[in-house]
Amino acid sequence: MARRWTIAVIGCGNIGSRHLQGLARLQHPSDIYGIEPIEAHLTQAKGRVDEIPPQENLSFKYHATLDALPPSIDLAVVVTGASTRRDALHAVLAGRTVRALILEKFLFQRLVDYDDVERLLTSRGIPTWVNTPRRAWPGYQALQKRILGQGPFTLLADGDGRNRLATSVIHFVDMGSFLFGSDLPFELDGSQLRVSDKESRHSGVIEFDGVMTGRSEKGDCLVLRSRPNSEPDRLMTIMTDTELITIDEGDQKVRFEKAEGPYSVTQSEFPIVFQSSLTGTMARNIIDYGRCELPTFAASARLHRECLKAFLQALGQSRDNATYVCAVT
């Protein structure tokens, strides 16, 4: 008889509830814990899990505090806000054996927290990944194979009216790192960013408008712009030596314009893959095989640090101010 898995989702708001939906698709006997202090979020999470046809041998347990977690956990997904994620992670690991972790982004609000968590995870030997999930989309994986070995590249990305740059930029920087075949960080410039005068959809945090630019050691370039009055979609344009590639996630299309040889234009479907279709597969691959398509903590933390340094620059702080709290999430 297969050993039951124990999985915990810490934070069951919007994204956390989608992780729970994904786990509801697991085909392996599992005890799944949802931890969330806000009753309305727990109610929403329960309702979303109930939308998924029930699988055999899955047990969902919902609690308000971490005290309800068992002493041994196969996988913990930490989905709290950035302001509390470091403390939540320490609390989850205190007195428990956790075999693997997935952390939501934006990881942390202070540079010093990255060093602290890196020491913690290294000392405990816990494999950890960060949920920038576009790497797991078949469309982006196929695109990486298409352009790998070319370059240097230029990526132009437009944020949108719902998720401006503080929220969106780590996705774009991560996609540049993934598509261009290197987890080396970009050196990012935040001098053209400004704090948005529009309230963030997340309580107690700031957003940025303007432009962020970046360059990698290989000469790849990023230009990341906000479009505060746009519709909630995302556009990315990639320029290579031979073609112009435009990804429209709103219309779920990708367009290829070839400039080498006879000019030609082709267009393909580019389906969005929602979190509720990903987490179950990620959990199975991590627990069964010790692998995941997400970036490791070490790789993602390098990218996060560069983003945070650019945000500090935009706020008039030193880029190396390790303790300043940059209220993004």
Secondary structure as UniProt FT lines:
FT   STRAND          5..10
FT   HELIX           14..23
FT   TURN            24..25
FT   STRAND          30..35
FT   HELIX           39..50
FT   TURN            56..57
FT   STRAND          58..63
FT   HELIX           66..68
FT   STRAND          72..73
FT   STRAND          75..78
FT   HELIX           82..93
FT   TURN            94..95
FT   STRAND          97..98
FT   STRAND          101..103
FT   HELIX           111..124
FT   STRAND          128..130
FT   HELIX           133..136
FT   HELIX           138..147
FT   TURN            148..149
FT   STRAND          154..158
FT   HELIX           165..179
FT   TURN            180..181
FT   STRAND          187..189
FT   TURN            191..192
FT   STRAND          193..195
FT   TURN            203..204
FT   STRAND          208..215
FT   TURN            217..218
FT   STRAND          221..225
FT   TURN            228..229
FT   STRAND          235..239
FT   STRAND          243..248
FT   TURN            249..252
FT   STRAND          253..258
FT   STRAND          264..269
FT   HELIX           275..277
FT   HELIX           279..284
FT   HELIX           285..289
FT   HELIX           297..314
FT   TURN            315..316
FT   TURN            319..320
//
